[in-house]
Amino acid sequence: EAATTLGAFVAFGIPGALLSTLASMAVMPFLYAILTHLGLMTCGAQPRGYVTTLVVLLYTYAAAMILHLIPLIGVIVGLGWFLVIYIAALAEAHDCGIGKAVIAVLIWPFLLCCCFFMLIFFYTGVRVG
């Protein structure tokens, strides 16, 4: 999101950066809900539907955003609180256990981090083992 905003700022100035930020803010919840829903399906959680996952995401994100008003630590505390209530709400809404909800939420960031580090190792020539 930051790279897109910076590129839009360089190319189109402040209006371009503002439009880029608003566009990514409008699209990202839908993409994250899709990834979480795929995680639920991968875990065999028998999810109720994508709309339920999206509603849970939007409500929990809105509830955690109030913590961003706290200076310096609000973003970190808000992210932690978001993960806690998102996992609990997914487990309740989809009638799956907390474990399946944790895996569904954290599997995609974990896989993306693994891919990122594999690319770093590949491009820098670091050998493991």
C-alpha positions as a Markdown table, in Angstrom:
| # | Residue | x | y | z |
|---|---|---|---|---|
| 1 | Glu | 0.0 | 0.0 | 0.0 |
| 2 | Ala | 2.8 | 2.4 | 0.9 |
| 3 | Ala | 4.7 | 1.7 | -2.4 |
| 4 | Thr | 1.5 | 2.3 | -4.4 |
| 5 | Thr | 0.8 | 5.5 | -2.6 |
| 6 | Leu | 4.4 | 6.7 | -3.1 |
| 7 | Gly | 4.2 | 5.9 | -6.8 |
| 8 | Ala | 0.9 | 7.7 | -7.2 |
| 9 | Phe | 2.3 | 10.7 | -5.3 |
| 10 | Val | 5.3 | 10.9 | -7.6 |
| 11 | Ala | 3.2 | 10.4 | -10.7 |
| 12 | Phe | 0.1 | 12.4 | -9.9 |
| 13 | Gly | 0.8 | 14.5 | -6.8 |
| 14 | Ile | -1.3 | 14.7 | -3.7 |
| 15 | Pro | -4.7 | 13.8 | -5.5 |
| 16 | Gly | -3.2 | 10.7 | -7.0 |
| 17 | Ala | -1.8 | 9.6 | -3.6 |
| 18 | Leu | -5.1 | 10.2 | -1.9 |
| 19 | Leu | -7.1 | 8.3 | -4.6 |
| 20 | Ser | -4.6 | 5.4 | -4.4 |
| 21 | Thr | -4.9 | 5.2 | -0.6 |
| 22 | Leu | -8.7 | 5.3 | -0.8 |
| 23 | Ala | -8.8 | 2.6 | -3.5 |
| 24 | Ser | -6.5 | 0.3 | -1.5 |
| 25 | Met | -8.5 | 0.9 | 1.6 |
| 26 | Ala | -11.7 | -0.1 | -0.3 |
| 27 | Val | -10.3 | -3.2 | -1.8 |
| 28 | Met | -8.1 | -4.7 | 0.9 |
| 29 | Pro | -10.9 | -5.9 | 3.3 |
| 30 | Phe | -12.5 | -7.9 | 0.5 |
| 31 | Leu | -9.1 | -9.5 | -0.4 |
| 32 | Tyr | -8.3 | -10.3 | 3.2 |
| 33 | Ala | -11.8 | -11.8 | 3.7 |
| 34 | Ile | -11.2 | -14.0 | 0.7 |
| 35 | Leu | -7.9 | -15.2 | 2.0 |
| 36 | Thr | -9.4 | -15.9 | 5.4 |
| 37 | His | -12.3 | -17.7 | 3.9 |
| 38 | Leu | -9.9 | -19.8 | 1.8 |
| 39 | Gly | -8.1 | -20.6 | 5.1 |
| 40 | Leu | -11.3 | -21.7 | 6.7 |
| 41 | Met | -12.1 | -23.9 | 3.8 |
| 42 | Thr | -8.5 | -25.3 | 3.9 |
| 43 | Cys | -8.9 | -26.2 | 7.6 |
| 44 | Gly | -12.2 | -27.9 | 6.9 |
| 45 | Ala | -14.1 | -25.5 | 9.1 |
| 46 | Gln | -17.3 | -25.8 | 7.0 |
| 47 | Pro | -17.7 | -22.1 | 6.7 |
| 48 | Arg | -21.2 | -20.5 | 6.4 |
| 49 | Gly | -20.2 | -18.3 | 3.5 |
| 50 | Tyr | -18.0 | -15.5 | 2.3 |
| 51 | Val | -20.4 | -12.8 | 3.3 |
| 52 | Thr | -20.3 | -14.0 | 6.9 |
| 53 | Thr | -16.5 | -13.9 | 6.9 |
| 54 | Leu | -16.6 | -10.3 | 5.4 |
| 55 | Val | -19.1 | -9.1 | 8.0 |
| 56 | Val | -17.0 | -10.5 | 10.8 |
| 57 | Leu | -13.9 | -8.8 | 9.4 |
| 58 | Leu | -15.5 | -5.5 | 9.0 |
| 59 | Tyr | -17.1 | -5.4 | 12.5 |
| 60 | Thr | -13.9 | -6.5 | 14.2 |
| 61 | Tyr | -11.8 | -4.1 | 12.3 |
| 62 | Ala | -14.1 | -1.2 | 13.2 |
| 63 | Ala | -14.1 | -2.2 | 16.8 |
| 64 | Ala | -10.2 | -2.3 | 16.9 |
| 65 | Met | -9.8 | 1.0 | 15.0 |
| 66 | Ile | -10.7 | 3.0 | 18.1 |
| 67 | Leu | -7.4 | 2.0 | 19.7 |
| 68 | His | -5.5 | 3.7 | 16.9 |
| 69 | Leu | -6.3 | 7.0 | 18.5 |
| 70 | Ile | -3.9 | 6.2 | 21.3 |
| 71 | Pro | -0.5 | 7.9 | 20.5 |
| 72 | Leu | 2.6 | 5.7 | 19.9 |
| 73 | Ile | 1.2 | 2.3 | 21.0 |
| 74 | Gly | -2.3 | 2.4 | 19.6 |
| 75 | Val | -1.5 | 0.8 | 16.3 |
| 76 | Ile | 0.3 | -2.2 | 17.9 |
| 77 | Val | -2.3 | -2.6 | 20.6 |
| 78 | Gly | -5.1 | -2.2 | 18.0 |
| 79 | Leu | -3.5 | -4.9 | 15.7 |
| 80 | Gly | -3.2 | -7.3 | 18.7 |
| 81 | Trp | -6.8 | -6.7 | 19.8 |
| 82 | Phe | -8.0 | -7.0 | 16.2 |
| 83 | Leu | -6.5 | -10.4 | 15.9 |
| 84 | Val | -7.9 | -11.6 | 19.2 |
| 85 | Ile | -11.5 | -10.5 | 18.5 |
| 86 | Tyr | -11.3 | -11.5 | 14.8 |
| 87 | Ile | -10.3 | -15.1 | 15.7 |
| 88 | Ala | -12.9 | -15.3 | 18.4 |
| 89 | Ala | -15.6 | -13.9 | 16.1 |
| 90 | Leu | -14.7 | -16.2 | 13.3 |
| 91 | Ala | -14.8 | -19.2 | 15.6 |
| 92 | Glu | -18.3 | -18.2 | 16.8 |
| 93 | Ala | -19.7 | -17.2 | 13.4 |
| 94 | His | -18.5 | -20.2 | 11.5 |
| 95 | Asp | -19.1 | -22.7 | 14.4 |
| 96 | Cys | -15.5 | -23.9 | 14.2 |
| 97 | Gly | -13.0 | -24.1 | 17.0 |
| 98 | Ile | -10.5 | -21.5 | 18.0 |
| 99 | Gly | -7.7 | -23.5 | 16.6 |
| 100 | Lys | -9.2 | -23.7 | 13.1 |
| 101 | Ala | -9.9 | -19.9 | 13.3 |
| 102 | Val | -6.2 | -19.2 | 14.3 |
| 103 | Ile | -4.9 | -21.3 | 11.4 |
| 104 | Ala | -7.4 | -19.7 | 9.0 |
| 105 | Val | -6.3 | -16.2 | 10.0 |
| 106 | Leu | -2.5 | -16.8 | 10.3 |
| 107 | Ile | -1.9 | -19.3 | 7.4 |
| 108 | Trp | -1.7 | -16.7 | 4.7 |
| 109 | Pro | 0.6 | -14.2 | 6.4 |
| 110 | Phe | 2.8 | -17.2 | 7.4 |
| 111 | Leu | 3.0 | -18.5 | 3.8 |
| 112 | Leu | 3.7 | -15.0 | 2.4 |
| 113 | Cys | 6.5 | -14.6 | 4.9 |
| 114 | Cys | 8.0 | -17.9 | 3.9 |
| 115 | Cys | 7.8 | -17.0 | 0.3 |
| 116 | Phe | 9.4 | -13.7 | 1.0 |
| 117 | Phe | 12.3 | -15.2 | 2.9 |
| 118 | Met | 12.7 | -17.8 | 0.2 |
| 119 | Leu | 13.1 | -15.0 | -2.4 |
| 120 | Ile | 15.6 | -13.2 | -0.2 |
| 121 | Phe | 17.6 | -16.4 | 0.3 |
| 122 | Phe | 17.4 | -17.1 | -3.5 |
| 123 | Tyr | 18.5 | -13.7 | -4.6 |
| 124 | Thr | 21.2 | -13.2 | -2.0 |
| 125 | Gly | 22.7 | -16.7 | -2.5 |
| 126 | Val | 22.3 | -17.7 | 1.2 |
| 127 | Arg | 22.5 | -21.5 | 1.5 |
| 128 | Val | 20.7 | -23.3 | 4.2 |
| 129 | Gly | 22.3 | -26.5 | 5.5 |
